[in-house]
Amino acid sequence: MNILSFISLVLLGHVCLGEYVRLTWNVTYVDTFRDGIVHRRAKGVNGQVPVPPVYINQGDTLLLTVHNELDVPTSIHSHGLRHDGATYMDGAAMVTQCGIPPGESFTYEIYGAQAGSYWLHGHRKDDVADGLRAPFIVRDKYSPYEYDEDVLIYLEDWYPTEVPKKMAEILAPNSVGPPAPTFATGLVNGYSGNDSRPIQFVPGKRYRIRVISMSSTMYWRFSTPGHKLEIIEADGVTSEPCLVDGFTLAPAQRYSAIVTAHESGDFNFIYNCTMYADFIPRIPGLNPRIYTGLIEYQRDAPIKQMEVVGDDQLVWADDLSMHALNGEPALPMERQVVLETRAFISTERINYRKLGSLPYAEPLVPSLFTAMSMGEQAMDPRVYGPQAQAFVVPLNQSVEILLKNPQGQPHSQHQHGGWFQIIERGPVDRSELEEPPAQANFSLANVPFIPVRRYSGIPMSRDTVDVPPFSYVKLRFRGDNPGVHLHHCHLNPTHSGAGLSITFVVAPDVLQKTMKIPDELYEMCARQGIKTKGNAVGNWGLDMTGLPPVPVELPNSSPRVPLPTDAPPSPINPPQPIN
């Protein structure tokens, strides 16, 4: 595709607009008791937490005016939206914009090009975990599936400590490792999972149940015993129907499933929402936390007693068993980017995490502004600074990400600006593994067998993928959305806040010819004393004078486990080469 064709496609995509939906968010601190256990300060909208869900129709444009009444900058990311031709609306602070400073406002224009289940959340210093988050639904203009009603269930974890205090513990100098785990409570539709309202069913009707995980750290399992779930969407990507008993949601993942009500309303049923994490101790009542709600056919009907079945006997959603409805075949691998999750302690005794060679840190100039102002040098990843961990992708190049997780805890990896295809899963080589943290529920002595599995037919696409412990995943995406897109772990603040991010800079040469950043965004930066031209520090070329020093890894601080020479054969399959 040449540049003129690309420009035509971008313009064509915005010709047939629907309605403008106007919404104002006054972002403030709010005192809340939403879990029924702890009174604490949160970040809310218009004086309330939870933030109400937002709905628009496909083709509509949400005009979201955000007024920042906090005492720190903030920004709002529309999680899962591509923002073709307008990636400055992505809302990632110091990547696509400067944060909105206290006392100021900015209006995001969010075009609902693709129907699906998304969410809006703060993207400055991980303030999503403090409550600045809301479901965002783009309703289908023409749905390929028939259903009678739309039901929304959104899931959150809620901690007794605000993010800044938790991050101070995580990054504290001289700490010997991650702080002791804090046990979250689970929220269902904004409040304690113990107080879930019934879902009303009418016999014979079909219901689209959207389940959105807005968790910052914890995982969820959702099931509807007595009713099958027919998955039709994952992360805004419509799928072929996939019949399951339930699905696991890593932080930031979403599913839609059709549930057909029984013909008789003689019984009510239970639905299950279980919040858990395998990387912190299992303590009854704390981890996991099991919440149930009612699928109500009649108010006074008895609850159907279902046979108790273990999770290992149920069919759970699986990326590699799903297929995107659009029929797009697997992309070719024109380039491979190898990323690996690692933890280390710096010479300053600070705990860090990294995906590339260094932990991510915000540049002093937003990376999108560097891409727009550096001319031909924008194609050189070094101009974005060493800790932006930038990978420059030419227009339409097909990239495979080999993402290896040798650690004993999972990572929920999200990519801004589009979706990736899920190609393959398998085990990390035994020699690369790290010993799990002491609070984990397993050790290298009992690592489970992990088979190599690959997509068949049409691969599924999504924007957030779970990478289990000691495993790898291969993802592919096409660089067809010029802009600067973060790829990061969505476990906040413990992972992304400690550096587990990298940056994809897609077609900066095309970007300079096709996009104009609004003056308002430049002015917002200027009022905060933030430069908007030049490299990561605001200089020209590769002059990084003024950039903070990069962390230096303390020797032997990464918990990689050396194998003795007489170690037994690995119980894990070695990765297999592919074409």
Residue pairs with C-beta under 8 A, 6 or more apart in sequence:
1 9
1 395
1 396
1 480
3 395
3 510
3 513
3 514
6 395
6 482
6 510
6 514
7 513
7 514
10 84
10 85
10 514
11 85
13 84
13 85
13 113
14 85
14 111
16 59
17 59
17 60
17 61
17 111
18 57
18 58
18 59
18 60
18 61
18 112
19 56
19 57
19 60
19 61
20 60
20 61
20 63
21 56
21 60
21 61
21 62
21 63
22 63
22 65
23 54
23 62
23 63
23 64
23 65
24 46
24 64
24 65
24 67
25 45
25 46
25 51
25 64
25 65
25 66
25 67
25 76
26 45
26 46
26 47
26 67
26 69
27 43
27 44
27 45
27 66
27 67
27 68
27 69
27 70
27 74
27 122
27 132
28 43
28 44
28 45
28 46
28 47
28 69
28 70
29 41
29 42
29 43
29 44
29 69
29 70
30 41
30 42
30 43
30 44
30 47
30 48
30 49
30 131
31 39
31 40
31 41
31 42
32 39
32 40
32 41
32 42
32 44
32 49
32 131
33 39
34 42
34 49
34 50
34 158
34 187
34 190
34 191
34 192
35 158
35 185
35 187
35 191
35 192
36 191
36 192
36 194
36 195
37 160
37 185
37 192
38 160
40 160
40 161
40 162
41 130
41 162
42 49
42 130
42 131
43 49
43 70
43 74
43 122
43 127
43 130
43 131
43 132
44 50
44 51
44 131
44 132
45 51
45 52
45 132
45 134
49 131
49 190
50 131
50 134
50 156
50 187
50 189
50 190
50 191
51 120
51 131
51 132
51 133
51 134
52 134
53 134
53 135
53 136
53 137
53 152
53 154
54 62
54 64
54 120
54 134
54 135
54 136
54 137
55 137
55 139
56 62
56 112
56 137
56 138
56 139
57 112
57 138
57 139
57 141
58 112
58 113
58 114
58 115
58 138
58 139
58 140
58 141
59 112
59 113
59 141
60 112
60 138
61 109
61 110
61 111
61 112
62 78
62 108
62 109
62 110
62 111
62 112
62 136
63 107
63 108
63 109
63 110
64 76
64 107
64 108
64 110
64 120
65 105
65 106
65 107
65 108
66 74
66 75
66 76
66 100
66 105
66 106
66 107
66 108
67 104
67 105
68 74
68 100
68 101
68 102
68 103
68 104
68 105
69 102
69 103
70 102
71 102
72 99
72 102
72 124
72 125
73 93
73 98
73 99
73 100
73 101
73 102
73 124
73 528
74 93
74 99
74 100
74 122
74 124
74 127
74 132
75 91
75 92
75 93
75 97
75 99
75 100
75 122
75 123
75 124
76 91
76 108
76 120
76 121
76 122
76 123
76 132
77 90
77 91
77 92
77 120
77 121
77 122
77 123
77 416
78 89
78 90
78 91
78 108
78 110
78 118
78 120
78 136
79 118
79 119
79 120
79 121
79 136
79 252
79 414
79 463
80 116
80 117
80 118
80 119
80 235
80 236
80 254
80 463
81 90
81 110
81 111
81 112
81 113
81 114
81 118
81 236
82 113
82 114
82 417
82 418
82 481
83 89
83 90
83 110
83 111
83 417
83 481
83 483
84 113
84 481
85 514
85 515
86 109
86 111
86 515
87 96
87 368
87 417
87 481
87 482
87 483
87 484
87 485
87 515
88 96
88 97
88 368
88 515
88 517
88 518
88 521
89 96
89 108
89 109
89 110
90 96
90 97
90 416
90 417
90 483
90 485
91 97
91 108
91 123
92 123
92 416
92 486
93 99
93 123
93 124
93 125
93 362
93 366
94 362
94 363
94 366
94 367
95 362
95 366
95 367
95 368
95 416
95 484
95 486
95 503
96 366
96 367
96 368
96 483
96 484
97 106
97 366
97 368
97 521
97 524
97 525
98 366
98 521
98 524
98 525
98 528
98 530
99 124
99 528
100 106
100 524
101 524
101 527
101 528
104 524
104 527
106 520
106 521
106 524
112 138
114 138
114 236
115 138
115 139
115 140
115 141
115 143
115 236
115 238
116 138
116 233
116 235
116 236
116 237
116 238
116 254
116 256
117 135
117 137
117 210
117 212
117 233
117 235
117 236
117 254
117 255
117 256
118 135
118 136
118 137
118 138
118 236
118 254
119 133
119 134
119 135
119 136
119 154
119 212
119 214
119 252
119 254
120 133
120 134
120 135
120 136
121 128
121 132
121 133
121 134
121 214
122 128
122 130
122 132
122 133
125 163
125 164
125 167
125 493
125 497
126 163
126 167
126 216
126 492
126 493
126 496
126 497
127 163
128 214
128 216
128 492
129 159
129 163
129 166
129 216
129 217
129 492
129 493
130 162
130 163
133 156
133 214
135 152
135 154
135 210
135 212
135 214
137 150
137 152
137 210
138 236
139 150
144 232
144 238
144 325
145 208
145 232
145 241
145 258
146 206
147 206
147 207
147 208
147 258
148 202
148 205
148 206
148 207
149 205
149 207
149 208
150 207
150 208
150 210
151 199
151 207
151 208
151 209
151 210
152 189
152 210
152 212
153 188
153 189
153 199
153 209
153 210
153 211
153 212
153 222
153 273
154 188
154 189
154 190
154 211
154 212
154 213
154 214
155 186
155 187
155 188
155 211
155 212
155 213
155 214
155 215
155 220
155 222
155 249
155 273
155 275
156 186
156 187
156 190
156 214
156 215
157 184
157 185
157 186
157 187
157 215
157 216
157 217
157 218
157 275
158 184
158 185
158 186
158 187
159 166
159 182
159 184
159 216
160 182
161 182
163 492
163 493
163 497
166 179
166 182
166 493
166 494
167 493
167 497
169 175
169 179
170 178
170 179
170 351
170 493
170 494
170 497
170 498
171 350
171 351
171 497
171 498
172 179
172 350
172 351
173 348
173 349
173 350
174 349
175 349
175 351
177 351
177 437
178 351
178 437
178 494
180 439
181 280
181 281
181 439
183 280
183 283
183 286
183 287
184 217
184 218
184 275
185 192
185 193
185 289
186 192
186 193
186 218
186 220
186 273
186 275
186 289
186 291
187 193
188 196
188 273
188 291
188 293
189 196
189 197
193 273
193 275
193 289
193 291
194 291
196 273
196 291
196 292
196 293
196 294
197 293
198 268
198 293
198 294
198 295
198 296
199 207
199 209
199 271
199 293
199 294
199 295
199 296
200 296
201 207
201 261
201 265
201 295
201 296
201 297
202 261
202 265
202 297
203 261
203 262
203 263
203 264
203 265
203 297
204 260
204 261
204 262
204 263
205 260
205 261
206 258
206 259
206 260
206 261
207 258
207 259
207 260
207 261
208 232
208 256
208 257
208 258
209 224
209 229
209 256
209 257
209 258
209 259
210 233
210 254
210 255
210 256
211 222
211 247
211 249
211 254
211 255
211 256
211 257
212 254
213 219
213 220
213 249
213 250
213 251
213 252
213 253
213 254
214 251
214 252
215 249
215 251
215 252
215 275
216 251
216 491
216 492
216 493
217 251
217 277
217 491
217 492
217 494
218 251
218 275
218 276
218 277
219 248
219 249
219 250
219 251
219 275
219 276
219 277
219 278
219 410
219 466
220 248
220 249
220 273
220 274
220 275
220 276
221 246
221 247
221 248
221 249
221 272
221 273
221 274
221 276
221 311
221 316
222 246
222 247
222 249
222 255
222 271
222 272
222 273
222 274
223 229
223 245
223 246
223 247
223 271
223 272
223 314
224 246
224 259
224 269
224 271
224 272
224 295
225 245
225 269
225 270
225 271
225 272
225 306
225 309
226 262
226 269
226 270
226 295
226 304
226 306
227 259
227 260
227 261
227 262
227 269
227 295
228 243
228 244
228 245
228 259
228 260
229 243
229 244
229 245
229 246
229 247
229 257
229 258
229 259
230 241
230 242
230 243
230 257
230 258
230 259
230 260
231 239
231 241
231 242
231 243
231 244
231 247
231 255
231 256
231 257
231 317
231 322
232 238
232 239
232 241
232 256
232 257
232 258
233 239
233 254
233 255
233 256
234 253
234 254
234 255
234 256
234 317
234 319
234 322
234 460
234 462
235 253
235 254
235 419
235 462
235 463
235 464
236 254
236 419
236 462
236 463
237 324
237 326
237 419
237 460
237 461
237 462
238 324
238 325
238 326
239 322
239 323
239 324
239 325
239 460
240 322
240 323
240 324
240 325
240 458
241 258
242 317
242 321
242 322
242 323
243 315
244 257
244 315
244 316
244 317
245 314
245 315
245 316
246 272
246 314
246 316
246 317
247 255
247 257
247 316
247 317
248 316
248 317
248 466
249 255
250 410
250 412
250 464
250 465
250 466
250 490
251 412
251 464
251 490
251 491
251 492
252 412
252 414
252 464
252 490
253 412
253 462
253 464
253 466
255 317
261 297
262 297
264 297
265 297
265 298
265 301
266 297
266 298
266 301
267 297
267 301
267 302
267 303
267 304
268 294
268 295
268 296
268 297
268 298
268 301
268 302
268 303
268 304
269 294
269 295
269 297
269 303
269 304
269 306
270 292
270 293
270 294
270 295
270 303
270 306
271 292
271 293
271 294
271 295
272 290
272 291
272 292
273 290
273 291
273 292
273 293
274 288
274 289
274 290
274 291
275 288
275 289
275 291
276 287
276 288
276 289
277 287
278 409
278 410
278 440
278 441
278 442
278 469
279 408
279 409
279 410
279 436
279 437
279 439
279 440
279 441
279 469
280 287
280 439
280 440
281 287
281 439
281 441
282 288
282 441
294 303
319 422
319 425
319 460
319 462
319 465
320 422
320 424
320 425
320 453
320 454
320 455
320 456
320 460
322 460
323 457
323 458
323 459
323 460
324 421
324 458
324 459
324 460
324 461
327 458
328 421
328 458
328 461
329 458
329 459
330 421
330 423
330 455
330 458
330 459
330 476
331 398
331 400
331 421
331 476
331 477
331 478
332 398
333 398
333 400
333 476
334 397
334 398
334 399
335 393
335 397
335 398
335 399
335 400
336 399
336 400
336 401
336 402
337 391
337 399
337 400
337 401
337 402
338 402
338 404
339 355
339 356
339 401
339 402
339 403
339 404
339 487
339 502
340 355
340 403
340 404
340 405
340 406
340 432
341 353
341 354
341 355
341 403
341 404
341 405
341 406
341 407
341 411
341 467
341 489
341 500
342 353
342 354
342 355
342 406
342 407
342 434
342 558
343 351
343 352
343 353
343 354
343 407
343 434
343 498
343 558
343 559
344 351
344 352
344 353
344 354
344 553
344 554
344 557
344 558
345 351
345 352
345 553
345 554
345 557
346 352
346 551
346 552
346 553
346 554
346 557
347 551
347 552
347 553
347 554
348 551
349 554
350 551
351 498
352 359
352 498
352 499
352 551
353 359
353 489
353 495
353 498
353 499
353 500
354 360
354 389
354 499
354 500
355 389
355 403
355 487
355 488
355 489
355 500
355 501
355 502
356 389
356 502
357 389
358 386
358 387
358 389
358 499
358 550
358 551
359 387
359 498
359 499
359 500
359 551
360 387
360 388
360 389
360 488
360 496
360 499
360 500
360 501
360 502
360 503
361 387
361 388
361 499
361 548
363 370
363 384
363 385
363 387
363 388
363 536
363 537
364 385
364 530
364 531
364 536
364 537
364 538
364 546
364 547
365 530
365 531
365 532
365 533
365 534
365 535
365 536
365 537
365 538
366 525
366 530
366 532
367 384
367 388
367 390
367 484
367 503
367 505
367 536
368 483
368 484
368 517
369 517
369 525
369 532
369 533
370 378
370 383
370 384
370 534
370 535
370 536
371 378
371 384
371 484
371 505
371 508
371 511
371 512
372 378
372 508
372 511
372 512
372 515
372 517
373 532
373 533
373 534
374 383
374 508
374 534
374 535
375 512
376 509
377 383
377 535
377 541
378 392
378 505
378 508
378 509
378 511
378 512
379 392
379 508
379 509
380 392
380 542
381 390
381 391
381 392
381 505
382 542
383 535
383 536
383 541
383 542
384 390
384 503
384 505
384 535
384 536
385 535
385 536
385 537
385 544
385 547
386 544
386 547
386 550
387 499
387 550
388 502
388 503
388 536
389 501
389 502
389 503
390 502
390 503
390 504
390 505
391 399
391 502
391 503
391 504
391 505
392 505
392 508
393 399
393 479
393 504
393 505
393 506
393 507
394 479
394 507
395 479
395 480
395 482
395 506
395 507
395 509
395 510
396 478
396 479
396 480
397 478
397 479
398 476
398 477
398 478
398 479
399 476
399 477
399 478
399 479
399 504
400 423
400 474
400 475
400 476
401 420
401 474
401 475
401 476
401 477
401 487
402 472
402 474
403 413
403 467
403 472
403 473
403 474
403 475
404 428
404 432
404 472
405 411
405 428
405 467
405 468
405 469
405 470
405 471
405 472
406 428
406 432
406 433
406 434
406 470
406 560
407 434
407 436
407 469
407 470
408 434
408 435
408 436
408 437
408 440
408 442
408 443
408 444
408 469
408 470
409 436
409 437
409 440
409 469
410 466
410 467
410 468
410 469
411 466
411 467
411 489
411 491
411 495
411 500
412 464
412 465
412 466
412 467
412 489
412 490
412 491
413 464
413 465
413 466
413 467
413 487
413 488
413 489
413 490
414 463
414 464
414 486
414 487
414 488
414 489
414 490
415 463
415 464
415 475
415 477
415 485
415 486
415 487
415 504
416 463
416 485
416 486
416 487
417 481
417 483
417 485
417 504
417 506
418 463
418 477
418 480
418 481
418 485
419 461
419 462
419 463
419 477
420 461
420 462
420 463
420 465
420 475
420 476
420 477
421 455
421 459
421 460
421 461
421 475
421 476
421 477
422 455
422 459
422 460
422 461
422 462
422 465
422 473
422 474
422 475
423 454
423 455
423 459
423 474
423 475
423 476
424 452
424 453
424 454
424 455
424 473
424 474
424 578
425 450
425 452
425 453
425 454
425 471
425 472
425 473
425 474
426 450
426 451
426 452
426 453
426 471
426 472
426 573
426 575
426 576
427 450
427 451
427 452
427 470
427 471
427 472
427 570
427 572
427 573
427 574
427 575
428 470
428 471
428 472
428 572
428 575
429 570
429 572
429 574
429 575
430 563
430 567
430 570
430 572
431 563
432 560
433 444
433 447
433 470
433 560
433 561
434 558
434 559
434 560
434 561
435 443
435 444
435 559
435 561
436 442
436 443
436 444
436 469
444 561
447 469
447 470
447 571
447 572
449 571
449 572
449 573
450 468
450 470
450 471
450 572
450 573
451 573
452 573
452 575
452 576
454 578
459 476
464 490
465 473
465 475
467 473
470 572
472 575
479 504
479 506
479 507
480 506
481 506
482 506
482 507
482 508
482 510
482 511
482 514
482 515
483 506
483 511
483 515
484 503
484 504
484 505
484 506
485 503
485 504
485 505
485 506
486 501
486 502
486 503
486 504
487 501
487 502
487 503
487 504
488 496
488 500
488 501
488 502
489 495
489 496
489 500
489 501
490 496
491 500
522 532
525 531
525 532
526 532
531 537
531 538
534 540
535 541
535 542
535 543
535 544
536 544
536 547
537 543
537 544
537 545
537 546
537 547
538 546
539 545
539 546
